[in-house]
Amino acid sequence: MALTKILAVDDEPFNLEIIEEILEELDFELQVATSGPECLEMVEGYMPQVILLDVSMPQMNGYEVCKALKANPNTAHIIVMFVSARGTVEERMEGYSVGAEDYIVKPFGHDELKSKLKNLNQVLIEKQSLEKQVEDATSTAFNAMANSSEMGEIVNYVENIGFINEPEELGKALIDCLKSFDLQSNVEFRQGDEINHFALSGVCSPIVVELFEMLKNKGRLHEFSHRILVNYELISLLILNMPDHDPDKHGRIRDHVCFIVSVTEQQLRAIMTKKMLESQQAKLNAVASTVHSKFHGLISLLNENRQSNEKVFKQLQEELEERIPTMGLDEDQEVFIYKKVDETIQNSIAREESVKQVKAAFAEIEQHLSLLLKS
């Protein structure tokens, strides 16, 4: 298990006792601090992987402590989960803007905290396994920026995504495109009830997922600190490192990002439409196959019935021709019997013409189905 060491910071001893009680049964090494300065003083010596940080504390509040942790290269990698009695969108955005990875609202239960730590443990595992890949990707991004223009990258991206037929491949292509601009990004795709997340680091942190959910219907563009969130109907994109040091570049990148997300959404719609049509085509093929089978079964039954009727009438004619002369009937009686038999045969022939019409109608229906399937 990647997560083994936790530091809990709260000025209320009772809150620390609750955390200790919840984590007692888990295999974590836990230390506590009762203030922000104490946390900063002991953190480098203890080096926890996760810090449970109270927001409201005297001397230094949680936001100030988190800023100090993230500003220190030796502690910037430590995952911070804010613990607060309030959980508004503004407070969560403030928490994320200073670098926190997650947020939990007091009072919380045993299962909620354990679930949060389980998610952070997964984030930590994936971050560790992808560290080298991220370093390589950063190096590749710098080389790409040196060898091609911003618009060239966008044109290449637009040309290439036209050949993509899977949402997951499209999400990775979007992350790679933004990586070529040296942008660290998180993406959410919404396809009906299915939601997928993509990130340069391989996984979106829980607080990013919560921000996507809270802000997806709150307007097209949100800018806070050096981050920008772009919302479309099916896609939300969060950029973590907008170039605030260069206002001109910041404006260009913002416009590029909005255009790239718009184009990506159109391709995602095309992929979803294609999959829907393929599903409908498969269902239509199945229906056509069933209809074809039923038609031919019915025609076979009609043919068998016709052949049976012919056999019966032929046998009847033969028996009448053999028996009538020996029955002692007068001529009128013989003529009457032959007339009735002939009328019956003619009625049968008329029904045979109806059968031919039914077959012709079936053939026409099959032809229409064939044309429909081809189109």
TORROMI-830750 format. One record per residue (C-alpha): residue number from 0; residue in three letters; x, y, z. Coordinates in Angstrom, 3 decimals. Layout:
<recs>
n / res / xx / yy / zz
NUM / Ala / X / Y / Z
...
</recs>
This chain:
<recs>
n / res / xx / yy / zz
0 / Met / 0.000 / 0.000 / 0.000
1 / Ala / 1.492 / 3.340 / -1.072
2 / Leu / -0.131 / 5.416 / 1.692
3 / Thr / 1.488 / 4.702 / 5.075
4 / Lys / 2.155 / 8.054 / 6.835
5 / Ile / -0.456 / 10.695 / 7.680
6 / Leu / -0.168 / 14.005 / 9.527
7 / Ala / -3.365 / 15.443 / 11.060
8 / Val / -3.381 / 19.190 / 11.870
9 / Asp / -6.144 / 20.747 / 14.003
10 / Asp / -6.192 / 23.206 / 16.909
11 / Glu / -9.016 / 21.237 / 18.579
12 / Pro / -7.691 / 18.125 / 20.402
13 / Phe / -11.153 / 16.561 / 20.247
14 / Asn / -11.064 / 16.603 / 16.427
15 / Leu / -7.630 / 14.966 / 16.460
16 / Glu / -8.959 / 12.263 / 18.800
17 / Ile / -11.792 / 11.540 / 16.353
18 / Ile / -9.321 / 11.166 / 13.481
19 / Glu / -7.092 / 8.907 / 15.585
20 / Glu / -10.092 / 6.758 / 16.485
21 / Ile / -11.193 / 6.417 / 12.829
22 / Leu / -7.702 / 5.550 / 11.589
23 / Glu / -6.810 / 3.266 / 14.496
24 / Glu / -7.879 / 0.098 / 12.684
25 / Leu / -6.016 / 1.031 / 9.470
26 / Asp / -2.345 / 0.328 / 8.922
27 / Phe / -1.249 / 3.975 / 8.934
28 / Glu / 1.462 / 5.753 / 10.900
29 / Leu / -0.238 / 8.879 / 12.285
30 / Gln / 1.229 / 12.001 / 13.883
31 / Val / -0.643 / 15.138 / 14.926
32 / Ala / 0.020 / 18.862 / 15.125
33 / Thr / -2.124 / 21.465 / 16.878
34 / Ser / -1.215 / 24.520 / 14.791
35 / Gly / 0.028 / 25.622 / 11.380
36 / Pro / 3.523 / 26.606 / 12.586
37 / Glu / 3.899 / 23.256 / 14.382
38 / Cys / 2.893 / 21.464 / 11.176
39 / Leu / 5.520 / 23.345 / 9.118
40 / Glu / 8.151 / 22.750 / 11.774
41 / Met / 7.697 / 18.957 / 11.881
42 / Val / 6.635 / 18.134 / 8.321
43 / Glu / 10.092 / 17.777 / 6.724
44 / Gly / 11.323 / 15.566 / 9.530
45 / Tyr / 8.257 / 13.303 / 9.396
46 / Met / 7.547 / 13.514 / 5.640
47 / Pro / 3.934 / 12.276 / 5.578
48 / Gln / 2.318 / 11.338 / 2.299
49 / Val / -1.025 / 12.928 / 3.230
50 / Ile / -1.823 / 15.883 / 5.501
51 / Leu / -5.351 / 16.249 / 6.945
52 / Leu / -5.365 / 20.026 / 7.382
53 / Asp / -7.998 / 21.990 / 9.304
54 / Val / -9.012 / 25.232 / 7.544
55 / Ser / -9.962 / 27.406 / 10.556
56 / Met / -6.990 / 27.725 / 12.933
57 / Pro / -5.465 / 30.673 / 14.813
58 / Gln / -2.021 / 32.066 / 13.865
59 / Met / -2.091 / 30.436 / 10.428
60 / Asn / -5.224 / 29.127 / 8.759
61 / Gly / -5.199 / 26.024 / 6.580
62 / Tyr / -4.932 / 27.960 / 3.304
63 / Glu / -1.784 / 29.745 / 4.511
64 / Val / -0.242 / 26.477 / 5.696
65 / Cys / -1.023 / 24.804 / 2.364
66 / Lys / 0.534 / 27.673 / 0.412
67 / Ala / 3.697 / 27.345 / 2.493
68 / Leu / 3.788 / 23.572 / 1.943
69 / Lys / 3.342 / 23.881 / -1.802
70 / Ala / 5.902 / 26.701 / -2.040
71 / Asn / 8.550 / 24.495 / -0.435
72 / Pro / 10.121 / 22.128 / -3.044
73 / Asn / 10.722 / 19.570 / -0.291
74 / Thr / 7.029 / 19.367 / 0.683
75 / Ala / 5.207 / 20.424 / -2.493
76 / His / 4.529 / 16.788 / -3.436
77 / Ile / 2.632 / 16.003 / -0.201
78 / Ile / -1.107 / 15.470 / -0.731
79 / Val / -3.242 / 17.914 / 1.271
80 / Met / -6.861 / 17.198 / 2.246
81 / Phe / -8.633 / 20.171 / 3.808
82 / Val / -10.935 / 19.504 / 6.769
83 / Ser / -13.596 / 22.182 / 7.236
84 / Ala / -17.008 / 22.729 / 8.763
85 / Arg / -18.079 / 24.416 / 5.518
86 / Gly / -17.903 / 23.109 / 1.961
87 / Thr / -19.169 / 25.802 / -0.409
88 / Val / -17.992 / 26.017 / -4.019
89 / Glu / -16.014 / 29.166 / -3.193
90 / Glu / -14.172 / 27.467 / -0.320
91 / Arg / -13.432 / 24.373 / -2.386
92 / Met / -12.111 / 26.534 / -5.232
93 / Glu / -9.984 / 28.463 / -2.732
94 / Gly / -8.677 / 25.154 / -1.404
95 / Tyr / -7.814 / 23.955 / -4.867
96 / Ser / -6.230 / 27.290 / -5.831
97 / Val / -3.664 / 26.911 / -3.028
98 / Gly / -2.845 / 23.360 / -4.128
99 / Ala / -5.023 / 20.975 / -2.094
100 / Glu / -5.969 / 17.635 / -3.634
101 / Asp / -9.150 / 16.897 / -1.673
102 / Tyr / -11.692 / 18.351 / 0.751
103 / Ile / -13.849 / 16.799 / 3.482
104 / Val / -16.602 / 18.556 / 5.426
105 / Lys / -17.041 / 18.143 / 9.210
106 / Pro / -18.697 / 16.280 / 10.781
107 / Phe / -17.672 / 13.250 / 8.754
108 / Gly / -18.178 / 9.556 / 9.452
109 / His / -15.716 / 6.691 / 9.637
110 / Asp / -16.621 / 5.349 / 6.203
111 / Glu / -16.406 / 8.741 / 4.490
112 / Leu / -12.875 / 9.451 / 5.720
113 / Lys / -11.736 / 5.908 / 4.935
114 / Ser / -13.174 / 6.209 / 1.423
115 / Lys / -11.415 / 9.540 / 0.891
116 / Leu / -8.090 / 8.089 / 2.038
117 / Lys / -8.616 / 5.057 / -0.186
118 / Asn / -9.073 / 7.364 / -3.179
119 / Leu / -6.013 / 9.401 / -2.237
120 / Asn / -4.050 / 6.182 / -1.862
121 / Gln / -4.957 / 5.306 / -5.459
122 / Val / -3.932 / 8.786 / -6.600
123 / Leu / -0.609 / 8.361 / -4.797
124 / Ile / 0.033 / 4.936 / -6.338
125 / Glu / -0.659 / 6.180 / -9.857
126 / Lys / 1.379 / 9.331 / -9.358
127 / Gln / 4.363 / 7.284 / -8.213
128 / Ser / 4.094 / 4.848 / -11.113
129 / Leu / 3.732 / 7.661 / -13.656
130 / Glu / 6.477 / 9.942 / -12.331
131 / Lys / 9.020 / 9.011 / -14.977
132 / Gln / 6.400 / 9.179 / -17.738
133 / Val / 5.426 / 12.704 / -16.670
134 / Glu / 9.077 / 13.791 / -16.755
135 / Asp / 9.486 / 12.336 / -20.243
136 / Ala / 6.220 / 13.937 / -21.371
137 / Thr / 7.351 / 17.342 / -20.098
138 / Ser / 10.605 / 17.036 / -22.017
139 / Thr / 8.726 / 16.038 / -25.183
140 / Ala / 6.371 / 18.990 / -24.762
141 / Phe / 9.267 / 21.467 / -24.661
142 / Asn / 10.746 / 19.948 / -27.824
143 / Ala / 7.377 / 20.150 / -29.600
144 / Met / 6.982 / 23.810 / -28.660
145 / Ala / 10.449 / 24.550 / -30.012
146 / Asn / 9.786 / 22.900 / -33.394
147 / Ser / 6.251 / 23.944 / -34.284
148 / Ser / 3.937 / 26.901 / -33.911
149 / Glu / 0.831 / 27.016 / -31.740
150 / Met / -1.470 / 27.054 / -34.747
151 / Gly / 0.453 / 24.213 / -36.339
152 / Glu / -0.234 / 22.066 / -33.303
153 / Ile / -3.922 / 22.922 / -33.435
154 / Val / -4.178 / 22.158 / -37.164
155 / Asn / -2.435 / 18.804 / -36.654
156 / Tyr / -4.777 / 17.998 / -33.797
157 / Val / -7.923 / 18.871 / -35.787
158 / Glu / -6.732 / 16.774 / -38.741
159 / Asn / -5.832 / 13.758 / -36.597
160 / Ile / -8.955 / 13.528 / -34.426
161 / Gly / -11.089 / 13.021 / -37.534
162 / Phe / -9.717 / 9.456 / -37.641
163 / Ile / -10.490 / 8.695 / -33.971
164 / Asn / -13.473 / 6.445 / -33.267
165 / Glu / -13.230 / 5.861 / -29.491
166 / Pro / -13.906 / 8.421 / -26.690
167 / Glu / -10.947 / 7.182 / -24.614
168 / Glu / -8.552 / 7.667 / -27.533
169 / Leu / -10.018 / 11.143 / -28.130
170 / Gly / -9.509 / 12.117 / -24.469
171 / Lys / -5.857 / 11.036 / -24.567
172 / Ala / -5.340 / 12.916 / -27.843
173 / Leu / -6.745 / 16.092 / -26.223
174 / Ile / -4.399 / 15.747 / -23.247
175 / Asp / -1.450 / 15.196 / -25.622
176 / Cys / -2.405 / 18.277 / -27.659
177 / Leu / -2.523 / 20.473 / -24.552
178 / Lys / 0.724 / 18.908 / -23.361
179 / Ser / 2.401 / 20.233 / -26.539
180 / Phe / 1.594 / 23.733 / -25.230
181 / Asp / 3.178 / 22.778 / -21.877
182 / Leu / -0.269 / 22.844 / -20.265
183 / Gln / -1.159 / 20.559 / -17.357
184 / Ser / -4.793 / 19.614 / -17.835
185 / Asn / -7.718 / 17.576 / -16.532
186 / Val / -10.659 / 16.621 / -18.771
187 / Glu / -14.159 / 15.259 / -18.173
188 / Phe / -16.202 / 13.588 / -20.957
189 / Arg / -19.954 / 13.193 / -20.342
190 / Gln / -21.649 / 10.604 / -22.585
191 / Gly / -25.147 / 10.154 / -21.204
192 / Asp / -24.769 / 8.289 / -17.916
193 / Glu / -21.110 / 7.480 / -18.615
194 / Ile / -18.456 / 9.914 / -17.321
195 / Asn / -14.740 / 9.571 / -18.145
196 / His / -11.792 / 11.554 / -16.771
197 / Phe / -8.372 / 12.149 / -18.310
198 / Ala / -5.314 / 13.921 / -16.901
199 / Leu / -1.671 / 14.493 / -17.754
200 / Ser / -0.729 / 12.667 / -14.553
201 / Gly / -2.987 / 9.766 / -15.510
202 / Val / -5.732 / 10.395 / -12.924
203 / Cys / -7.852 / 13.367 / -11.797
204 / Ser / -7.698 / 14.128 / -8.082
205 / Pro / -11.009 / 13.929 / -6.139
206 / Ile / -11.228 / 17.705 / -5.714
207 / Val / -10.984 / 18.192 / -9.508
208 / Val / -13.810 / 15.709 / -10.054
209 / Glu / -15.928 / 17.596 / -7.506
210 / Leu / -15.199 / 20.922 / -9.245
211 / Phe / -16.287 / 19.462 / -12.583
212 / Glu / -19.574 / 18.321 / -11.018
213 / Met / -20.242 / 21.621 / -9.227
214 / Leu / -19.385 / 23.939 / -12.132
215 / Lys / -20.406 / 22.037 / -15.273
216 / Asn / -23.677 / 24.021 / -15.519
217 / Lys / -22.329 / 27.357 / -14.225
218 / Gly / -21.238 / 28.992 / -17.481
219 / Arg / -18.690 / 28.566 / -20.254
220 / Leu / -15.529 / 29.979 / -18.648
221 / His / -14.131 / 30.217 / -15.103
222 / Glu / -10.711 / 31.730 / -14.345
223 / Phe / -9.142 / 31.609 / -10.886
224 / Ser / -5.511 / 32.142 / -9.979
225 / His / -3.426 / 30.630 / -12.802
226 / Arg / -6.136 / 28.084 / -13.619
227 / Ile / -8.944 / 28.109 / -16.155
228 / Leu / -12.031 / 25.892 / -16.430
229 / Val / -13.826 / 25.614 / -19.810
230 / Asn / -17.320 / 24.054 / -19.947
231 / Tyr / -19.153 / 22.678 / -22.963
232 / Glu / -22.214 / 20.434 / -22.942
233 / Leu / -20.257 / 17.176 / -23.151
234 / Ile / -16.751 / 18.276 / -22.118
235 / Ser / -15.167 / 20.211 / -19.249
236 / Leu / -11.469 / 21.113 / -19.272
237 / Leu / -9.368 / 22.382 / -16.368
238 / Ile / -5.944 / 23.908 / -17.136
239 / Leu / -3.685 / 24.058 / -14.082
240 / Asn / -0.821 / 26.289 / -15.248
241 / Met / -1.994 / 29.172 / -17.419
242 / Pro / 0.940 / 31.536 / -18.287
243 / Asp / -0.017 / 34.493 / -16.070
244 / His / 3.494 / 35.931 / -16.405
245 / Asp / 2.796 / 36.712 / -20.094
246 / Pro / -0.623 / 38.406 / -20.634
247 / Asp / -0.452 / 38.119 / -24.442
248 / Lys / 0.329 / 34.423 / -24.320
249 / His / -2.334 / 33.936 / -21.657
250 / Gly / -4.961 / 35.447 / -23.985
251 / Arg / -3.826 / 33.341 / -26.950
252 / Ile / -3.819 / 30.136 / -24.949
253 / Arg / -7.295 / 30.862 / -23.560
254 / Asp / -8.654 / 31.336 / -27.098
255 / His / -6.828 / 28.237 / -28.343
256 / Val / -8.185 / 26.143 / -25.477
257 / Cys / -11.808 / 27.195 / -26.102
258 / Phe / -11.474 / 26.387 / -29.806
259 / Ile / -9.792 / 23.028 / -29.136
260 / Val / -12.533 / 21.987 / -26.682
261 / Ser / -15.231 / 23.054 / -29.161
262 / Val / -13.689 / 20.967 / -31.965
263 / Thr / -13.191 / 18.024 / -29.604
264 / Glu / -16.836 / 18.159 / -28.538
265 / Gln / -17.963 / 17.977 / -32.171
266 / Gln / -15.783 / 14.909 / -32.724
267 / Leu / -17.111 / 13.325 / -29.518
268 / Arg / -20.655 / 13.893 / -30.792
269 / Ala / -19.696 / 12.306 / -34.117
270 / Ile / -18.264 / 9.267 / -32.313
271 / Met / -21.394 / 8.905 / -30.165
272 / Thr / -23.647 / 9.279 / -33.232
273 / Lys / -21.650 / 6.682 / -35.160
274 / Lys / -21.896 / 4.202 / -32.282
275 / Met / -25.638 / 4.817 / -32.010
276 / Leu / -26.095 / 4.266 / -35.777
277 / Glu / -23.966 / 1.115 / -35.665
278 / Ser / -26.152 / -0.200 / -32.838
279 / Gln / -29.329 / 0.629 / -34.767
280 / Gln / -27.881 / -0.976 / -37.910
281 / Ala / -27.125 / -4.167 / -35.981
282 / Lys / -30.691 / -4.248 / -34.639
283 / Leu / -32.103 / -3.590 / -38.120
284 / Asn / -29.957 / -6.384 / -39.568
285 / Ala / -31.299 / -8.749 / -36.922
286 / Val / -34.892 / -7.741 / -37.698
287 / Ala / -34.318 / -8.107 / -41.458
288 / Ser / -32.813 / -11.548 / -40.931
289 / Thr / -35.823 / -12.615 / -38.869
290 / Val / -38.291 / -11.234 / -41.445
291 / His / -36.380 / -12.975 / -44.258
292 / Ser / -36.508 / -16.266 / -42.375
293 / Lys / -40.234 / -15.917 / -41.607
294 / Phe / -41.056 / -14.964 / -45.229
295 / His / -39.253 / -17.962 / -46.663
296 / Gly / -40.773 / -20.263 / -44.070
297 / Leu / -44.252 / -19.042 / -45.006
298 / Ile / -43.566 / -19.391 / -48.734
299 / Ser / -42.327 / -22.937 / -48.179
300 / Leu / -45.517 / -23.695 / -46.275
301 / Leu / -47.630 / -22.281 / -49.125
302 / Asn / -45.719 / -24.357 / -51.672
303 / Glu / -46.207 / -27.503 / -49.619
304 / Asn / -49.914 / -26.723 / -49.330
305 / Arg / -50.186 / -26.223 / -53.111
306 / Gln / -48.426 / -29.476 / -53.846
307 / Ser / -50.659 / -31.291 / -51.375
308 / Asn / -53.787 / -29.840 / -53.000
309 / Glu / -52.614 / -30.855 / -56.472
310 / Lys / -52.009 / -34.392 / -55.264
311 / Val / -55.462 / -34.595 / -53.639
312 / Phe / -57.274 / -33.263 / -56.729
313 / Lys / -55.371 / -35.579 / -59.044
314 / Gln / -56.221 / -38.572 / -56.884
315 / Leu / -59.870 / -37.460 / -56.744
316 / Gln / -60.062 / -37.156 / -60.531
317 / Glu / -58.568 / -40.606 / -60.993
318 / Glu / -60.995 / -42.189 / -58.520
319 / Leu / -64.022 / -40.461 / -60.085
320 / Glu / -63.033 / -41.491 / -63.588
321 / Glu / -62.710 / -45.065 / -62.347
322 / Arg / -65.820 / -45.248 / -60.122
323 / Ile / -68.521 / -43.078 / -61.757
324 / Pro / -69.055 / -45.346 / -64.816
325 / Thr / -69.742 / -48.282 / -62.417
326 / Met / -72.187 / -46.395 / -60.166
327 / Gly / -75.212 / -46.677 / -62.511
328 / Leu / -75.772 / -42.908 / -62.643
329 / Asp / -77.685 / -41.301 / -65.449
330 / Glu / -75.986 / -38.754 / -67.668
331 / Asp / -77.278 / -35.681 / -65.801
332 / Gln / -75.947 / -37.007 / -62.502
333 / Glu / -72.531 / -37.709 / -64.000
334 / Val / -72.426 / -34.228 / -65.559
335 / Phe / -73.387 / -32.688 / -62.175
336 / Ile / -70.594 / -34.494 / -60.323
337 / Tyr / -67.976 / -33.648 / -62.941
338 / Lys / -69.141 / -30.016 / -62.916
339 / Lys / -68.811 / -29.739 / -59.116
340 / Val / -65.347 / -31.272 / -59.169
341 / Asp / -64.283 / -28.920 / -61.948
342 / Glu / -65.592 / -25.876 / -60.028
343 / Thr / -63.645 / -26.983 / -56.956
344 / Ile / -60.455 / -27.329 / -58.991
345 / Gln / -60.996 / -23.882 / -60.552
346 / Asn / -61.470 / -22.328 / -57.104
347 / Ser / -58.229 / -23.941 / -56.051
348 / Ile / -56.459 / -22.493 / -59.081
349 / Ala / -57.837 / -19.044 / -58.160
350 / Arg / -56.361 / -19.453 / -54.680
351 / Glu / -53.081 / -20.422 / -56.313
352 / Glu / -53.091 / -17.049 / -58.091
353 / Ser / -53.535 / -15.371 / -54.698
354 / Val / -50.558 / -17.319 / -53.398
355 / Lys / -48.485 / -15.986 / -56.313
356 / Gln / -49.535 / -12.452 / -55.426
357 / Val / -48.495 / -13.028 / -51.803
358 / Lys / -45.088 / -14.297 / -52.971
359 / Ala / -44.668 / -11.234 / -55.199
360 / Ala / -45.530 / -8.952 / -52.275
361 / Phe / -43.001 / -10.757 / -50.063
362 / Ala / -40.336 / -10.392 / -52.759
363 / Glu / -41.033 / -6.647 / -52.995
364 / Ile / -40.813 / -6.233 / -49.214
365 / Glu / -37.468 / -8.075 / -49.154
366 / Gln / -36.186 / -5.825 / -51.925
367 / His / -37.128 / -2.719 / -49.953
368 / Leu / -35.457 / -4.122 / -46.821
369 / Ser / -32.298 / -4.824 / -48.805
370 / Leu / -32.177 / -1.255 / -50.105
371 / Leu / -32.805 / 0.094 / -46.603
372 / Leu / -29.935 / -1.934 / -45.148
373 / Lys / -27.545 / -0.773 / -47.877
374 / Ser / -28.434 / 2.877 / -47.246
</recs>
